[in-house]
Amino acid sequence: MDQNLFGGAPRFLTRPKAFSLCVGRDASLSCTIVGNPVPVVTWEKEKMRLSAGGRFKTVEDGDVYRLTIYDLTLEDSGQYMCRAKNNVGEAYAAVTLKVGLPETVTDRAPSFTVKPVSTRVGLGGDVTFYCRVAAHPTPNFDWEKDGRYLGETNRIKITSESDSSSLRIQSVRSLDSGTYTCRAQNSIGRAQAAASLVVDLQDTRLLNADKSTSLLSHMQKRKQEMRKDISLYRTMESSSAALTTSSSMITEELGSLGLAYDQEQRVSALTSMLPKGVFTRTCTVTEGKHAKLSCFVTGHPKPQIIWRKDGANISEGRRHVMYEDQAENFILKVLYCKQNDNGLYTCNASNLAGQTYSAVLVIVKGKNNVCRALYAS
């Protein structure tokens, strides 16, 4: 730069900028100074002149003057001054540097911020389930279908990053229908989230060509399901007095199913403790099959759902999968039922406006029995 254009005392065309850095990083303070004669530039910290060497390096590049501090420590925090002087005059510019400790990252078990969404797809279509978690350390992801590990194939692709994972199924087949669960785990803990896939035995192109008809059919089907749904569907205006099942009726039915006497008494006692108006159904499911309990509830704000067995909260796990399907049913799926899955299952839905319950008595019988009042697959 032609110094004749900037004759006289030193002047700062650009000044060093204040900023904050963490311990261990490098800091670079720079400014542009002109003057004639060319000024002598020095750097100071808290009015103490800094000498180049060690962790401090000074560079002059034309009119640009730079101070670099390597491997910052907490003691490097403070006010720095760049002073420029020639025989005509003097100028200076001050800047504050803050050095702090790295932000502490709290270890935490995975928690889903985005859960996979239940979906319906036509035969031959493609589908992607996606989820995201907040966790530290970085978790590992696994996908399962109906409780069994799912690996990649020529049709199934799994992509996982530090905080998310996606499962893509191409050219969907009827056997792909089921419940898909994403499990995230790190050294602190683990979590899971599930969604269902329903494969329509109709080409996906035909489904897309007739969306209005499909929607109408779905709404009509949903109304029919609501009428015969095993779970309770109530609104504040509807009366539930006619839906009450007495504990004596439950006890008689338990006896006919051949349950042990102590289990009969326990279930009967639990049934009598249910809120008045809760309609209890009985279900028999074949041992080794899946039991699918469905609860349809509407409300604003969206209700929170708690599933219980014999009065104790059910936690999601290998054989207990919870999700919301595409038709907005809240689902509890018990995989590969065993004898200890016998019991009274309740769905408690609550929001700021109140709460409601539905209940079903699940009986696991030998493999020659079939489910009479509950979806099983």
C-alpha positions as CSV (number, residue, x, y, z in Angstrom):
1,M,0.0,0.0,0.0
2,D,1.3,3.4,-0.9
3,Q,2.3,5.0,2.5
4,N,2.2,8.5,0.9
5,L,-1.6,8.2,0.8
6,F,-1.5,7.8,4.6
7,G,1.3,10.1,5.7
8,G,1.7,11.2,9.3
9,A,0.8,9.5,12.6
10,P,-0.2,5.8,12.7
11,R,-3.8,5.1,12.1
12,F,-5.8,1.8,12.5
13,L,-7.8,0.8,9.4
14,T,-9.0,-2.3,11.2
15,R,-8.9,-3.1,14.9
16,P,-8.5,-6.5,16.6
17,K,-11.8,-8.1,17.5
18,A,-12.8,-9.4,20.9
19,F,-13.8,-13.0,21.2
20,S,-13.9,-16.0,23.6
21,L,-12.1,-19.3,23.2
22,C,-11.7,-22.5,25.2
23,V,-8.5,-23.6,27.0
24,G,-6.1,-25.3,24.6
25,R,-7.2,-23.5,21.5
26,D,-5.1,-20.9,19.6
27,A,-6.0,-17.2,19.5
28,S,-5.0,-14.7,16.7
29,L,-5.4,-11.0,17.2
30,S,-4.9,-8.9,14.1
31,C,-5.2,-5.3,12.9
32,T,-4.3,-3.1,9.9
33,I,-2.1,0.0,10.6
34,V,-0.8,2.7,8.3
35,G,1.5,5.7,8.8
36,N,4.4,7.5,7.4
37,P,7.1,6.7,8.5
38,V,6.2,3.1,8.9
39,P,5.2,2.7,12.6
40,V,6.8,0.4,15.1
41,V,4.1,-2.0,16.4
42,T,4.2,-3.6,19.8
43,W,1.7,-5.8,21.8
44,E,0.9,-5.5,25.4
45,K,-1.2,-7.4,28.0
46,E,-2.4,-5.5,31.0
47,K,0.2,-2.8,30.2
48,M,3.0,-5.3,30.1
49,R,4.9,-5.6,26.9
50,L,4.8,-9.0,25.2
51,S,7.9,-10.5,23.7
52,A,7.8,-13.0,20.8
53,G,8.7,-16.5,21.7
54,G,7.3,-19.6,23.3
55,R,3.5,-19.5,23.0
56,F,3.5,-16.0,21.6
57,K,4.3,-15.2,18.0
58,T,4.1,-11.8,16.2
59,V,3.9,-11.4,12.5
60,E,4.1,-8.3,10.2
61,D,2.6,-8.8,6.7
62,G,2.6,-5.4,5.0
63,D,0.1,-3.3,6.9
64,V,-1.3,-6.3,8.8
65,Y,0.0,-7.0,12.2
66,R,-0.8,-10.1,14.0
67,L,-0.3,-11.6,17.5
68,T,-0.9,-15.4,17.8
69,I,-1.1,-17.1,21.2
70,Y,-0.9,-20.9,21.1
71,D,-2.4,-23.4,23.5
72,L,-4.4,-20.9,25.5
73,T,-4.6,-21.1,29.3
74,L,-7.1,-19.4,31.7
75,E,-4.3,-16.9,32.6
76,D,-4.3,-15.7,29.0
77,S,-7.7,-14.0,29.6
78,G,-7.5,-10.2,29.8
79,Q,-7.1,-7.0,27.8
80,Y,-4.5,-6.8,25.0
81,M,-3.3,-3.6,23.4
82,C,-1.7,-3.1,20.0
83,R,0.4,0.1,20.1
84,A,1.7,1.7,16.9
85,K,4.3,4.6,17.1
86,N,6.4,6.6,14.7
87,N,8.2,10.0,15.0
88,V,5.0,11.8,14.0
89,G,2.6,10.3,16.6
90,E,1.2,7.2,18.3
91,A,-2.1,5.2,18.2
92,Y,-3.4,2.2,20.0
93,A,-6.3,-0.2,20.0
94,A,-7.4,-2.5,22.9
95,V,-9.2,-5.8,22.7
96,T,-10.5,-8.3,25.4
97,L,-9.8,-12.0,25.1
98,K,-11.8,-14.4,27.3
99,V,-10.5,-17.9,27.8
100,G,-12.8,-20.5,29.4
101,L,-13.1,-24.1,30.2
102,P,-14.8,-26.3,27.6
103,E,-18.5,-26.8,28.2
104,T,-19.2,-29.8,30.3
105,V,-21.1,-32.4,28.4
106,T,-23.4,-34.3,30.7
107,D,-23.5,-38.0,30.1
108,R,-27.1,-39.1,29.4
109,A,-28.9,-42.2,28.2
110,P,-30.6,-42.0,24.8
111,S,-33.9,-40.2,24.6
112,F,-35.8,-40.0,21.4
113,T,-36.5,-36.6,20.0
114,V,-37.9,-38.0,16.7
115,K,-39.6,-41.3,16.7
116,P,-40.4,-43.5,13.7
117,V,-43.9,-43.0,12.4
118,S,-46.3,-45.9,11.6
119,T,-47.2,-46.0,7.9
120,R,-49.1,-47.9,5.2
121,V,-47.7,-48.7,1.8
122,G,-48.8,-50.6,-1.2
123,L,-47.2,-53.8,-2.4
124,G,-43.9,-53.0,-4.2
125,G,-43.5,-49.6,-2.7
126,D,-40.7,-48.2,-0.6
127,V,-40.8,-47.1,3.0
128,T,-38.4,-45.3,5.4
129,F,-38.5,-45.2,9.2
130,Y,-36.4,-42.4,10.7
131,C,-35.5,-41.6,14.3
132,R,-33.2,-39.2,16.2
133,V,-32.0,-39.2,19.8
134,A,-30.3,-37.0,22.3
135,A,-27.5,-38.9,24.0
136,H,-23.9,-38.8,25.3
137,P,-21.7,-40.7,24.7
138,T,-22.8,-41.4,21.1
139,P,-25.2,-44.3,21.0
140,N,-25.3,-47.5,18.8
141,F,-28.5,-48.2,16.9
142,D,-30.1,-51.5,16.1
143,W,-33.4,-52.2,14.3
144,E,-35.8,-55.1,15.0
145,K,-38.9,-56.5,13.4
146,D,-41.4,-58.1,15.8
147,G,-38.7,-58.5,18.4
148,R,-36.0,-60.0,16.1
149,Y,-32.8,-58.4,15.0
150,L,-33.0,-56.9,11.5
151,G,-29.9,-56.9,9.3
152,E,-29.2,-55.3,5.9
153,T,-30.2,-57.2,2.8
154,N,-30.4,-56.2,-0.9
155,R,-33.8,-54.6,-0.1
156,I,-33.2,-53.4,3.5
157,K,-30.8,-50.6,4.1
158,I,-29.8,-49.1,7.5
159,T,-28.1,-45.8,7.8
160,S,-26.9,-44.6,11.2
161,E,-25.1,-41.3,12.2
162,S,-24.1,-40.0,15.6
163,D,-27.6,-39.1,16.7
164,S,-29.9,-40.6,14.1
165,S,-30.8,-43.7,12.2
166,S,-33.0,-44.7,9.3
167,L,-34.3,-48.0,8.0
168,R,-35.3,-48.1,4.3
169,I,-37.2,-51.1,2.9
170,Q,-37.5,-51.2,-0.9
171,S,-39.9,-53.2,-3.0
172,V,-42.1,-53.9,0.0
173,R,-43.6,-57.4,0.3
174,S,-46.5,-58.7,2.3
175,L,-44.2,-60.4,4.8
176,D,-42.7,-56.9,5.6
177,S,-45.8,-56.1,7.6
178,G,-45.2,-55.9,11.3
179,T,-43.7,-53.8,14.1
180,Y,-40.3,-52.2,13.6
181,T,-38.4,-51.1,16.7
182,C,-35.3,-48.8,16.8
183,R,-33.1,-49.4,19.8
184,A,-30.5,-46.8,20.8
185,Q,-27.9,-47.7,23.5
186,N,-24.8,-46.2,25.1
187,S,-22.8,-46.8,28.3
188,I,-25.4,-44.9,30.3
189,G,-28.6,-46.6,29.2
190,R,-30.9,-47.4,26.3
191,A,-34.2,-46.5,24.8
192,Q,-36.5,-47.8,22.1
193,A,-39.2,-46.5,19.8
194,A,-41.5,-48.4,17.5
195,A,-43.8,-48.0,14.6
196,S,-46.0,-50.4,12.5
197,L,-45.9,-51.1,8.8
198,V,-49.1,-52.2,7.1
199,V,-48.6,-53.5,3.5
200,D,-51.7,-53.3,1.3
201,L,-52.0,-56.1,-1.1
202,Q,-52.5,-53.7,-3.9
203,D,-49.9,-52.1,-6.1
204,T,-48.7,-48.8,-4.7
205,R,-49.4,-47.1,-8.1
206,L,-53.0,-48.0,-7.9
207,L,-53.2,-46.7,-4.3
208,N,-51.7,-43.4,-5.3
209,A,-54.2,-43.1,-8.2
210,D,-57.2,-43.4,-5.9
211,K,-56.3,-41.6,-2.7
212,S,-59.8,-40.2,-2.2
213,T,-61.5,-43.6,-2.4
214,S,-58.9,-45.1,-0.1
215,L,-59.4,-42.4,2.5
216,L,-63.2,-42.8,2.4
217,S,-62.9,-46.6,2.8
218,H,-60.4,-46.1,5.6
219,M,-62.8,-43.7,7.5
220,Q,-65.7,-46.2,7.0
221,K,-63.6,-49.0,8.2
222,R,-62.4,-47.0,11.2
223,K,-66.0,-46.3,12.3
224,Q,-66.7,-50.1,12.1
225,E,-63.6,-50.8,14.2
226,M,-64.6,-48.3,16.8
227,R,-67.9,-50.0,17.3
228,K,-66.3,-53.4,18.0
229,D,-62.9,-52.2,19.4
230,I,-62.0,-54.2,22.5
231,S,-60.8,-51.0,24.1
232,L,-62.9,-48.3,25.6
233,Y,-63.7,-45.3,23.5
234,R,-65.4,-42.5,25.5
235,T,-66.1,-38.8,25.1
236,M,-67.2,-36.5,27.9
237,E,-70.8,-36.5,26.5
238,S,-71.2,-40.3,26.2
239,S,-72.5,-42.4,29.1
240,S,-70.6,-45.5,30.1
241,A,-73.0,-46.9,32.7
242,A,-74.1,-49.6,30.3
243,L,-70.5,-50.7,29.8
244,T,-69.8,-51.9,33.4
245,T,-68.7,-55.4,34.0
246,S,-69.1,-56.7,37.5
247,S,-66.3,-58.4,39.4
248,S,-68.5,-61.4,39.9
249,M,-68.9,-61.8,36.2
250,I,-65.1,-61.6,35.7
251,T,-64.6,-64.2,38.5
252,E,-67.1,-66.6,36.8
253,E,-65.3,-66.2,33.5
254,L,-61.9,-66.7,35.1
255,G,-63.1,-70.0,36.6
256,S,-64.3,-71.2,33.2
257,L,-60.8,-70.5,31.8
258,G,-59.2,-72.7,34.3
259,L,-56.9,-70.1,36.0
260,A,-55.3,-70.8,39.3
261,Y,-57.5,-69.7,42.3
262,D,-54.9,-67.2,43.6
263,Q,-54.7,-65.6,40.1
264,E,-58.5,-65.5,39.9
265,Q,-58.6,-63.6,43.2
266,R,-55.9,-61.2,42.2
267,V,-57.5,-60.3,38.9
268,S,-60.9,-60.1,40.4
269,A,-59.6,-57.7,43.1
270,L,-57.9,-55.6,40.4
271,T,-61.0,-55.4,38.4
272,S,-63.1,-54.2,41.3
273,M,-60.6,-51.4,41.8
274,L,-61.0,-50.0,38.3
275,P,-62.9,-46.7,38.0
276,K,-66.7,-47.1,37.7
277,G,-67.8,-47.5,34.1
278,V,-64.6,-49.2,32.7
279,F,-65.7,-52.0,30.4
280,T,-63.5,-55.1,30.8
281,R,-63.2,-57.7,28.1
282,T,-61.5,-61.1,28.2
283,C,-59.0,-62.3,25.6
284,T,-57.4,-65.7,25.0
285,V,-54.2,-65.6,23.1
286,T,-52.2,-68.6,21.9
287,E,-48.9,-69.2,23.6
288,G,-46.0,-68.1,21.4
289,K,-48.1,-65.7,19.4
290,H,-48.2,-61.9,19.6
291,A,-50.9,-60.1,21.5
292,K,-51.9,-56.6,20.1
293,L,-53.8,-54.4,22.5
294,S,-55.4,-51.4,20.9
295,C,-56.7,-48.2,22.7
296,F,-58.3,-45.4,20.7
297,V,-58.5,-42.1,22.5
298,T,-58.9,-38.6,21.3
299,G,-58.4,-35.3,23.2
300,H,-56.7,-32.0,23.3
301,P,-54.0,-31.7,24.5
302,K,-53.0,-35.0,23.1
303,P,-53.3,-37.6,26.0
304,Q,-50.4,-39.3,27.7
305,I,-50.7,-43.1,27.7
306,I,-49.7,-45.5,30.5
307,W,-50.1,-49.2,30.0
308,R,-50.3,-51.4,33.2
309,K,-50.4,-55.1,33.9
310,D,-52.0,-56.1,37.2
311,G,-51.6,-52.5,38.4
312,A,-47.9,-52.2,37.6
313,N,-46.6,-49.9,34.9
314,I,-45.3,-51.7,31.8
315,S,-41.9,-50.7,30.5
316,E,-40.9,-51.0,26.9
317,G,-38.5,-53.9,26.3
318,R,-37.7,-56.9,24.1
319,R,-41.2,-58.3,24.3
320,H,-43.3,-55.2,25.1
321,V,-43.5,-52.7,22.2
322,M,-45.6,-49.5,22.4
323,Y,-46.4,-47.2,19.5
324,E,-49.1,-45.2,17.8
325,D,-50.3,-46.6,14.5
326,Q,-51.4,-44.8,11.4
327,A,-55.1,-44.8,12.5
328,E,-54.1,-43.0,15.8
329,N,-54.6,-46.1,17.9
330,F,-52.2,-46.5,20.9
331,I,-50.8,-50.0,20.7
332,L,-49.3,-52.3,23.2
333,K,-47.8,-55.4,21.5
334,V,-46.8,-58.3,23.7
335,L,-44.5,-60.5,21.6
336,Y,-44.2,-64.3,21.8
337,C,-46.7,-64.6,24.7
338,K,-45.8,-66.7,27.7
339,Q,-47.8,-68.0,30.7
340,N,-46.6,-65.1,32.9
341,D,-48.2,-62.7,30.5
342,N,-51.6,-63.7,32.0
343,G,-53.2,-60.8,33.7
344,L,-55.3,-57.6,33.6
345,Y,-54.0,-55.0,31.2
346,T,-55.2,-51.4,31.5
347,C,-54.7,-48.4,29.3
348,N,-54.8,-45.1,31.2
349,A,-55.1,-42.0,29.0
350,S,-54.9,-38.6,30.6
351,N,-54.5,-34.9,29.8
352,L,-55.3,-31.6,31.5
353,A,-59.1,-32.3,31.0
354,G,-59.1,-35.6,32.8
355,Q,-58.5,-39.3,32.3
356,T,-60.1,-42.4,31.0
357,Y,-59.4,-46.1,31.1
358,S,-59.8,-49.3,29.1
359,A,-59.1,-52.8,30.3
360,V,-58.7,-56.3,28.9
361,L,-58.0,-59.6,30.7
362,V,-55.4,-61.5,28.8
363,I,-55.3,-65.3,29.1
364,V,-52.4,-67.2,27.5
365,K,-53.5,-70.7,26.6
366,G,-51.9,-73.7,24.9
367,K,-51.1,-73.6,21.2
368,N,-54.4,-75.2,20.2
369,N,-56.3,-72.1,21.4
370,V,-57.1,-69.0,19.4
371,C,-57.6,-65.4,20.4
372,R,-61.3,-64.6,20.8
373,A,-61.4,-60.9,21.6
374,L,-58.0,-59.5,20.8
375,Y,-56.0,-59.0,17.7
376,A,-53.2,-61.6,17.7
377,S,-50.7,-62.2,15.0
